[in-house]
Amino acid sequence: MDGGSSRHLEIVQAAARLFDERGYHHTSMDDIATAVGIKKPTLYHHVPSKGRILVWIHDDLADRLLTRLRERIGSGAPPAAILLGVLEDHLELLDREPSNLRCYYEHRRELPPEDQANSRARRDEYFAATLKVVEDGGARGDFAVTDPRLTTLAFFGICNWSYQWYRPGGAMSAKAIAVSFWQCFLSGVAATCTGPAP
């Protein structure tokens, strides 16, 4: 995001809310300008297009998630704790910035063509770093993993699908939900280990 000025942040928050409520294609620059309380020419002074706003939303979240993951890996935390942190990051973003995170998931195909490769590279790096955490957990004997890539895809299925149902202010806090998911992911749901069904 260009400098992270308060006006730019205001534009991003207003646009994310409108994209979430109305859909990306049904939101105009006029709508965004009205939501921010400025004239459309002033909005164009700050941003050239709504596509650029979508890039800001996507890349800002991707960079924050990747930075947090790198910090945990760099701290030497055990793999299980790192995965819990990833879950907490996603749920906390849903709690604090639900519209932004839903835009990240729902509208990445609407990113301008010239930005899609760079944004995809951010997502791929995040996935690869998490996959390495799963592989390290298997190598340490912390995880019983036969296919680390499938395991990582299943893990992100838990993270990413939460935006479909999670709403801030529910009975459980974002952190409590993250811990519950983490326990289920690590331990499974079977009362005893009986092996696969015949």
Accessible surface in RSA format (square Angstrom, percent):
REM  Atomic radii and reference values for relative SASA: ProtOr
REM  Chains: A
REM  Algorithm: Lee & Richards
REM  Probe-radius: 1.40
REM  Slices: 20
REM RES _ NUM      All-atoms   Total-Side   Main-Chain    Non-polar    All polar
REM                ABS   REL    ABS   REL    ABS   REL    ABS   REL    ABS   REL
RES MET A   1    71.40  37.0  12.75   8.4  58.64 139.6  14.45  12.3  56.95  75.4
RES ASP A   2    99.22  69.5  85.39  85.0  13.83  32.7  23.17  54.5  76.05  75.8
RES GLY A   3    77.29  95.3   0.00   N/A  77.29  95.3  42.03 115.4  35.26  79.0
RES GLY A   4    35.13  43.3   0.00   N/A  35.13  43.3  17.90  49.1  17.23  38.6
RES SER A   5    51.04  43.1  40.55  54.1  10.49  24.2  49.24 104.8   1.80   2.5
RES SER A   6    95.40  80.6  82.34 109.9  13.06  30.1  50.17 106.8  45.23  63.4
RES ARG A   7    79.95  33.6  77.98  39.8   1.98   4.7  17.40  23.8  62.55  37.9
RES HIS A   8    12.12   6.6  12.12   8.4   0.00   0.0   1.07   1.1  11.06  12.9
RES LEU A   9    80.83  45.0  80.40  57.5   0.42   1.1  80.83  56.8   0.00   0.0
RES GLU A  10    75.80  43.5  69.23  52.4   6.57  15.6  33.16  64.1  42.64  34.8
RES ILE A  11     0.00   0.0   0.00   0.0   0.00   0.0   0.00   0.0   0.00   0.0
RES VAL A  12     3.64   2.4   3.64   3.3   0.00   0.0   3.64   3.2   0.00   0.0
RES GLN A  13    76.76  42.9  73.95  54.0   2.82   6.7  36.54  77.8  40.22  30.5
RES ALA A  14     5.28   4.9   4.80   7.4   0.47   1.1   4.80   6.8   0.47   1.3
RES ALA A  15     0.00   0.0   0.00   0.0   0.00   0.0   0.00   0.0   0.00   0.0
RES ALA A  16     0.00   0.0   0.00   0.0   0.00   0.0   0.00   0.0   0.00   0.0
RES ARG A  17   101.17  42.5 101.17  51.6   0.00   0.0  40.19  54.9  60.98  37.0
RES LEU A  18    10.64   5.9  10.64   7.6   0.00   0.0  10.64   7.5   0.00   0.0
RES PHE A  19     0.86   0.4   0.00   0.0   0.86   2.2   0.00   0.0   0.86   2.5
RES ASP A  20    45.39  31.8  20.61  20.5  24.78  58.6   3.65   8.6  41.74  41.6
RES GLU A  21   119.40  68.5  79.61  60.2  39.79  94.7  41.73  80.7  77.67  63.4
RES ARG A  22   119.66  50.2  98.50  50.2  21.16  50.4  35.88  49.0  83.78  50.8
RES GLY A  23    21.63  26.7   0.00   N/A  21.63  26.7  20.14  55.3   1.49   3.3
RES TYR A  24    17.62   8.2  15.89   9.0   1.73   4.5   7.25   5.5  10.36  12.8
RES HIS A  25   134.58  73.6 107.99  75.1  26.59  68.0  80.64  83.1  53.94  62.8
RES HIS A  26   146.07  79.8 124.91  86.8  21.17  54.1  94.54  97.4  51.53  60.0
RES THR A  27     1.54   1.1   0.00   0.0   1.54   3.7   0.68   0.9   0.86   1.3
RES SER A  28    48.28  40.8  42.53  56.8   5.75  13.2  43.49  92.6   4.79   6.7
RES MET A  29    17.27   8.9  14.59   9.7   2.68   6.4  14.59  12.4   2.68   3.6
RES ASP A  30    73.17  51.3  71.80  71.5   1.37   3.2  23.27  54.8  49.90  49.8
RES ASP A  31    38.64  27.1  33.03  32.9   5.60  13.3   3.57   8.4  35.07  35.0
RES ILE A  32     0.00   0.0   0.00   0.0   0.00   0.0   0.00   0.0   0.00   0.0
RES ALA A  33     3.35   3.1   3.35   5.2   0.00   0.0   3.35   4.7   0.00   0.0
RES THR A  34   109.95  78.2  91.74  93.0  18.21  43.4  70.59  94.8  39.37  59.5
RES ALA A  35    43.51  40.0   6.73  10.4  36.78  83.7  18.03  25.4  25.48  67.5
RES VAL A  36    12.75   8.4   0.00   0.0  12.75  30.7   1.23   1.1  11.52  31.2
RES GLY A  37    64.18  79.2   0.00   N/A  64.18  79.2  33.42  91.7  30.77  68.9
RES ILE A  38    28.65  16.3  11.67   8.7  16.98  40.9  20.25  14.6   8.40  22.8
RES LYS A  39   158.76  77.5 155.35  95.3   3.41   8.1 100.35  90.3  58.41  62.2
RES LYS A  40    77.36  37.7  72.16  44.3   5.21  12.4  32.84  29.6  44.53  47.4
RES PRO A  41   103.73  75.6  89.58  81.7  14.15  51.4  95.22  78.6   8.51  52.9
RES THR A  42    57.40  40.8  52.96  53.7   4.45  10.6  31.64  42.5  25.76  38.9
RES LEU A  43     0.00   0.0   0.00   0.0   0.00   0.0   0.00   0.0   0.00   0.0
RES TYR A  44   101.37  47.3  84.63  48.2  16.74  43.6  57.73  43.4  43.64  53.8
RES HIS A  45   151.10  82.6 118.52  82.4  32.58  83.3  75.96  78.3  75.14  87.4
RES HIS A  46    45.97  25.1  34.08  23.7  11.89  30.4  25.09  25.9  20.88  24.3
RES VAL A  47     1.11   0.7   0.00   0.0   1.11   2.7   0.70   0.6   0.40   1.1
RES PRO A  48    92.69  67.6  75.55  68.9  17.14  62.3  80.13  66.2  12.56  78.0
RES SER A  49    46.12  39.0  44.51  59.4   1.61   3.7  35.23  75.0  10.90  15.3
RES LYS A  50    41.52  20.3  40.78  25.0   0.74   1.8  32.49  29.2   9.03   9.6
RES GLY A  51     6.89   8.5   0.00   N/A   6.89   8.5   5.57  15.3   1.31   2.9
RES ARG A  52    68.46  28.7  67.74  34.5   0.72   1.7  14.76  20.2  53.70  32.5
RES ILE A  53     0.00   0.0   0.00   0.0   0.00   0.0   0.00   0.0   0.00   0.0
RES LEU A  54     2.61   1.5   2.61   1.9   0.00   0.0   2.61   1.8   0.00   0.0
RES VAL A  55     6.95   4.6   6.95   6.3   0.00   0.0   6.95   6.0   0.00   0.0
RES TRP A  56    21.40   8.6  19.97   9.7   1.44   3.4  12.45   6.6   8.95  14.5
RES ILE A  57     1.45   0.8   0.51   0.4   0.93   2.3   1.45   1.0   0.00   0.0
RES HIS A  58     2.64   1.4   2.58   1.8   0.06   0.1   2.62   2.7   0.02   0.0
RES ASP A  59    16.48  11.5  16.45  16.4   0.03   0.1  10.06  23.7   6.42   6.4
RES ASP A  60    42.23  29.6  35.75  35.6   6.48  15.3   6.30  14.8  35.93  35.8
RES LEU A  61     0.60   0.3   0.60   0.4   0.00   0.0   0.60   0.4   0.00   0.0
RES ALA A  62     4.39   4.0   1.49   2.3   2.91   6.6   3.27   4.6   1.12   3.0
RES ASP A  63    56.78  39.8  54.53  54.3   2.25   5.3  25.19  59.3  31.59  31.5
RES ARG A  64    82.22  34.5  78.83  40.2   3.39   8.1  58.88  80.5  23.34  14.1
RES LEU A  65     4.03   2.2   3.66   2.6   0.38   0.9   3.94   2.8   0.09   0.3
RES LEU A  66     9.18   5.1   9.18   6.6   0.00   0.0   9.18   6.4   0.00   0.0
RES THR A  67    62.92  44.8  62.43  63.3   0.49   1.2  42.06  56.5  20.86  31.5
RES ARG A  68    96.67  40.6  96.49  49.2   0.19   0.4  30.49  41.7  66.18  40.1
RES LEU A  69     0.25   0.1   0.25   0.2   0.00   0.0   0.25   0.2   0.00   0.0
RES ARG A  70   125.06  52.5 116.83  59.6   8.22  19.6  49.17  67.2  75.89  46.0
RES GLU A  71   104.19  59.8  90.56  68.5  13.62  32.4  49.64  96.0  54.55  44.5
RES ARG A  72    43.05  18.1  40.57  20.7   2.47   5.9  22.11  30.2  20.93  12.7
RES ILE A  73    72.76  41.4  61.58  45.9  11.18  26.9  61.71  44.4  11.05  30.0
RES GLY A  74    68.40  84.4   0.00   N/A  68.40  84.4  36.36  99.8  32.05  71.8
RES SER A  75    85.96  72.6  42.08  56.2  43.88 101.1  48.72 103.7  37.25  52.2
RES GLY A  76    63.69  78.5   0.00   N/A  63.69  78.5  35.74  98.1  27.96  62.6
RES ALA A  77    32.28  29.7  17.31  26.7  14.97  34.1  24.41  34.4   7.87  20.8
RES PRO A  78    63.95  46.6  62.75  57.2   1.20   4.4  63.95  52.8   0.00   0.0
RES PRO A  79     7.32   5.3   7.32   6.7   0.00   0.0   7.32   6.0   0.00   0.0
RES ALA A  80    23.02  21.2  23.02  35.5   0.00   0.0  23.02  32.4   0.00   0.0
RES ALA A  81    41.58  38.2  33.26  51.3   8.32  18.9  35.24  49.6   6.34  16.8
RES ILE A  82     8.63   4.9   8.48   6.3   0.14   0.3   8.63   6.2   0.00   0.0
RES LEU A  83     1.06   0.6   1.06   0.8   0.00   0.0   1.06   0.7   0.00   0.0
RES LEU A  84    33.34  18.6  33.34  23.8   0.00   0.0  33.34  23.4   0.00   0.0
RES GLY A  85     3.46   4.3   0.00   N/A   3.46   4.3   2.90   8.0   0.56   1.3
RES VAL A  86     0.15   0.1   0.15   0.1   0.00   0.0   0.15   0.1   0.00   0.0
RES LEU A  87     0.14   0.1   0.14   0.1   0.00   0.0   0.14   0.1   0.00   0.0
RES GLU A  88    20.53  11.8  20.48  15.5   0.05   0.1   0.95   1.8  19.58  16.0
RES ASP A  89     5.39   3.8   2.79   2.8   2.60   6.1   4.51  10.6   0.88   0.9
RES HIS A  90     3.25   1.8   3.25   2.3   0.00   0.0   3.25   3.3   0.00   0.0
RES LEU A  91     0.00   0.0   0.00   0.0   0.00   0.0   0.00   0.0   0.00   0.0
RES GLU A  92    49.38  28.3  48.96  37.0   0.41   1.0  17.41  33.7  31.96  26.1
RES LEU A  93     7.73   4.3   7.73   5.5   0.00   0.0   7.73   5.4   0.00   0.0
RES LEU A  94     0.33   0.2   0.33   0.2   0.00   0.0   0.33   0.2   0.00   0.0
RES ASP A  95    56.24  39.4  46.11  45.9  10.13  24.0   1.73   4.1  54.50  54.4
RES ARG A  96   141.31  59.3 109.32  55.7  31.99  76.2  67.03  91.6  74.28  45.0
RES GLU A  97    29.12  16.7  25.30  19.1   3.81   9.1  16.58  32.1  12.54  10.2
RES PRO A  98    29.48  21.5  29.48  26.9   0.00   0.0  29.48  24.3   0.00   0.0
RES SER A  99    20.05  16.9  19.82  26.5   0.23   0.5   7.47  15.9  12.57  17.6
RES ASN A 100     4.98   3.4   4.98   4.8   0.00   0.0   0.00   0.0   4.98   4.8
RES LEU A 101     0.41   0.2   0.41   0.3   0.00   0.0   0.41   0.3   0.00   0.0
RES ARG A 102    35.24  14.8  34.99  17.8   0.24   0.6  12.70  17.4  22.54  13.7
RES CYS A 103     1.90   1.4   0.07   0.1   1.82   4.3   0.47   1.2   1.43   1.5
RES TYR A 104    16.67   7.8  15.16   8.6   1.51   3.9   9.47   7.1   7.20   8.9
RES TYR A 105    21.64  10.1  12.80   7.3   8.84  23.0  12.76   9.6   8.88  10.9
RES GLU A 106    82.35  47.3  65.49  49.5  16.87  40.2  17.76  34.4  64.59  52.7
RES HIS A 107    26.47  14.5  26.37  18.3   0.10   0.3  18.68  19.3   7.79   9.1
RES ARG A 108    81.50  34.2  76.38  38.9   5.12  12.2   3.79   5.2  77.71  47.1
RES ARG A 109   174.03  73.1 152.86  77.9  21.16  50.4  67.87  92.8 106.15  64.3
RES GLU A 110    49.64  28.5  34.61  26.2  15.03  35.8  10.76  20.8  38.88  31.7
RES LEU A 111     4.48   2.5   1.69   1.2   2.79   7.0   1.69   1.2   2.79   7.5
RES PRO A 112    20.39  14.9  15.74  14.4   4.64  16.9  20.39  16.8   0.00   0.0
RES PRO A 113   113.99  83.1  97.22  88.6  16.77  61.0  98.80  81.6  15.18  94.4
RES GLU A 114   133.24  76.5  96.23  72.8  37.00  88.1  65.03 125.8  68.20  55.7
RES ASP A 115    19.39  13.6  19.03  18.9   0.36   0.8   1.25   2.9  18.14  18.1
RES GLN A 116    51.95  29.0  50.89  37.2   1.06   2.5   9.14  19.5  42.80  32.5
RES ALA A 117    68.05  62.6  61.25  94.5   6.80  15.5  61.82  87.1   6.23  16.5
RES ASN A 118    80.30  55.4  73.28  70.8   7.02  16.9  26.55  63.9  53.75  52.0
RES SER A 119     0.15   0.1   0.15   0.2   0.00   0.0   0.00   0.0   0.15   0.2
RES ARG A 120   110.17  46.3 110.17  56.2   0.00   0.0  38.74  52.9  71.43  43.3
RES ALA A 121    56.53  52.0  47.13  72.7   9.40  21.4  52.26  73.6   4.27  11.3
RES ARG A 122    57.71  24.2  55.44  28.3   2.27   5.4  14.99  20.5  42.73  25.9
RES ARG A 123    52.09  21.9  46.92  23.9   5.17  12.3  22.60  30.9  29.49  17.9
RES ASP A 124    82.38  57.7  77.91  77.5   4.46  10.6  28.18  66.3  54.20  54.1
RES GLU A 125    76.42  43.9  70.27  53.2   6.15  14.6  33.51  64.8  42.91  35.0
RES TYR A 126    14.92   7.0  14.92   8.5   0.00   0.0  14.75  11.1   0.17   0.2
RES PHE A 127    45.09  22.6  44.78  27.7   0.31   0.8  44.99  27.3   0.10   0.3
RES ALA A 128    55.27  50.8  49.54  76.5   5.73  13.0  50.24  70.8   5.03  13.3
RES ALA A 129    22.25  20.5  14.08  21.7   8.17  18.6  21.52  30.3   0.73   1.9
RES THR A 130     0.00   0.0   0.00   0.0   0.00   0.0   0.00   0.0   0.00   0.0
RES LEU A 131    34.73  19.3  34.73  24.8   0.00   0.0  34.73  24.4   0.00   0.0
RES LYS A 132   112.02  54.6 112.02  68.7   0.00   0.0  83.10  74.8  28.91  30.8
RES VAL A 133     5.01   3.3   4.08   3.7   0.93   2.2   5.01   4.4   0.00   0.0
RES VAL A 134     0.55   0.4   0.35   0.3   0.20   0.5   0.35   0.3   0.20   0.5
RES GLU A 135    72.90  41.9  65.16  49.3   7.74  18.4  22.70  43.9  50.20  41.0
RES ASP A 136    52.84  37.0  51.51  51.3   1.33   3.1  14.65  34.5  38.19  38.1
RES GLY A 137     0.00   0.0   0.00   N/A   0.00   0.0   0.00   0.0   0.00   0.0
RES GLY A 138    28.78  35.5   0.00   N/A  28.78  35.5  12.58  34.5  16.20  36.3
RES ALA A 139    96.58  88.8  50.15  77.4  46.43 105.6  63.62  89.6  32.95  87.3
RES ARG A 140   146.84  61.7 109.74  55.9  37.10  88.3  48.78  66.7  98.06  59.4
RES GLY A 141    63.58  78.4   0.00   N/A  63.58  78.4  31.54  86.5  32.04  71.8
RES ASP A 142    68.85  48.2  34.25  34.1  34.60  81.8  17.07  40.2  51.78  51.6
RES PHE A 143    27.07  13.5  15.31   9.5  11.76  30.6  20.02  12.1   7.05  20.2
RES ALA A 144   114.83 105.6  68.60 105.9  46.23 105.2  79.06 111.3  35.77  94.8
RES VAL A 145    40.31  26.5   8.14   7.4  32.17  77.5  10.46   9.1  29.86  81.0
RES THR A 146   144.58 102.8 107.90 109.4  36.68  87.4  85.67 115.1  58.91  89.1
RES ASP A 147    57.80  40.5  55.30  55.0   2.50   5.9  17.84  42.0  39.96  39.9
RES PRO A 148    42.03  30.6  42.03  38.3   0.00   0.0  42.03  34.7   0.00   0.0
RES ARG A 149   137.70  57.8 136.69  69.7   1.01   2.4  46.22  63.2  91.47  55.4
RES LEU A 150   110.54  61.6 106.67  76.3   3.88   9.7 106.98  75.1   3.57   9.6
RES THR A 151    34.25  24.4  29.03  29.4   5.22  12.4  20.24  27.2  14.01  21.2
RES THR A 152     0.00   0.0   0.00   0.0   0.00   0.0   0.00   0.0   0.00   0.0
RES LEU A 153    75.87  42.3  67.43  48.2   8.44  21.2  67.80  47.6   8.08  21.7
RES ALA A 154    57.23  52.6  42.12  65.0  15.10  34.4  53.23  75.0   3.99  10.6
RES PHE A 155     0.21   0.1   0.21   0.1   0.00   0.0   0.21   0.1   0.00   0.0
RES PHE A 156    17.21   8.6  17.21  10.7   0.00   0.0  17.21  10.4   0.00   0.0
RES GLY A 157    38.34  47.3   0.00   N/A  38.34  47.3  34.75  95.4   3.59   8.0
RES ILE A 158    49.24  28.0  39.91  29.7   9.32  22.5  46.59  33.6   2.64   7.2
RES CYS A 159     0.55   0.4   0.00   0.0   0.55   1.3   0.00   0.0   0.55   0.6
RES ASN A 160    53.08  36.6  52.83  51.1   0.25   0.6  15.35  36.9  37.72  36.5
RES TRP A 161   157.79  63.3 155.56  75.3   2.23   5.2 135.59  72.3  22.20  36.0
RES SER A 162     0.49   0.4   0.25   0.3   0.23   0.5   0.07   0.2   0.41   0.6
RES TYR A 163    24.15  11.3  23.76  13.5   0.39   1.0   9.61   7.2  14.54  17.9
RES GLN A 164    75.94  42.5  55.48  40.5  20.46  48.7   8.73  18.6  67.20  51.0
RES TRP A 165   117.16  47.0  97.50  47.2  19.66  46.2  91.77  48.9  25.39  41.2
RES TYR A 166     6.94   3.2   6.40   3.6   0.54   1.4   4.31   3.2   2.63   3.2
RES ARG A 167   128.99  54.2 122.31  62.4   6.68  15.9  63.27  86.5  65.72  39.8
RES PRO A 168    60.55  44.1  39.66  36.2  20.88  75.9  39.84  32.9  20.70 128.7
RES GLY A 169    79.18  97.6   0.00   N/A  79.18  97.6  41.66 114.3  37.53  84.0
RES GLY A 170    49.54  61.1   0.00   N/A  49.54  61.1  31.38  86.1  18.16  40.7
RES ALA A 171   119.38 109.8  64.71  99.9  54.66 124.4  77.46 109.1  41.92 111.1
RES MET A 172    94.52  49.0  86.14  57.0   8.38  20.0  52.99  45.1  41.54  55.0
RES SER A 173    67.89  57.4  51.24  68.4  16.64  38.3  52.81 112.5  15.08  21.1
RES ALA A 174     8.70   8.0   5.38   8.3   3.32   7.6   5.38   7.6   3.32   8.8
RES LYS A 175   114.12  55.7 112.65  69.1   1.47   3.5  87.71  78.9  26.42  28.1
RES ALA A 176    40.13  36.9  30.63  47.3   9.49  21.6  36.90  52.0   3.22   8.5
RES ILE A 177    18.16  10.3  17.97  13.4   0.19   0.5  18.16  13.1   0.00   0.0
RES ALA A 178     0.00   0.0   0.00   0.0   0.00   0.0   0.00   0.0   0.00   0.0
RES VAL A 179    44.71  29.4  44.71  40.5   0.00   0.0  44.71  38.9   0.00   0.0
RES SER A 180    53.45  45.2  49.67  66.3   3.78   8.7  12.66  27.0  40.79  57.1
RES PHE A 181    51.34  25.7  51.10  31.7   0.23   0.6  51.34  31.1   0.00   0.0
RES TRP A 182    55.14  22.1  55.14  26.7   0.00   0.0  55.14  29.4   0.00   0.0
RES GLN A 183    98.26  54.9  95.41  69.7   2.85   6.8  28.15  59.9  70.12  53.2
RES CYS A 184    58.77  44.5  50.57  56.4   8.20  19.3  20.09  50.9  38.68  41.7
RES PHE A 185    48.53  24.3  23.61  14.6  24.92  64.8  29.18  17.7  19.35  55.4
RES LEU A 186    67.34  37.5  33.03  23.6  34.31  86.3  34.76  24.4  32.58  87.7
RES SER A 187    93.09  78.7  58.39  77.9  34.70  79.9  38.69  82.4  54.40  76.2
RES GLY A 188    43.24  53.3   0.00   N/A  43.24  53.3  29.97  82.2  13.28  29.7
RES VAL A 189   135.14  88.9 100.72  91.2  34.41  82.9 107.75  93.6  27.39  74.3
RES ALA A 190    73.51  67.6  44.86  69.2  28.65  65.2  53.72  75.7  19.79  52.4
RES ALA A 191   109.40 100.6  63.65  98.2  45.76 104.1  75.37 106.1  34.04  90.2
RES THR A 192    92.76  66.0  82.94  84.1   9.82  23.4  75.27 101.1  17.50  26.5
RES CYS A 193   132.63 100.3  93.36 104.1  39.27  92.3  42.42 107.5  90.21  97.3
RES THR A 194   114.79  81.6  76.66  77.7  38.13  90.9  63.98  85.9  50.81  76.8
RES GLY A 195    46.57  57.4   0.00   N/A  46.57  57.4  28.40  77.9  18.17  40.7
RES PRO A 196   134.18  97.8 106.46  97.0  27.72 100.8 118.14  97.5  16.04  99.7
RES ALA A 197    92.23  84.8  60.22  92.9  32.01  72.8  65.90  92.8  26.33  69.8
RES PRO A 198   178.82 130.3 106.74  97.3  72.08 262.0 147.52 121.8  31.29 194.5
END  Absolute sums over single chains surface
CHAIN  1 A    10556.9       8147.2       2409.7       6045.3       4511.6
END  Absolute sums over all chains
TOTAL         10556.9       8147.2       2409.7       6045.3       4511.6
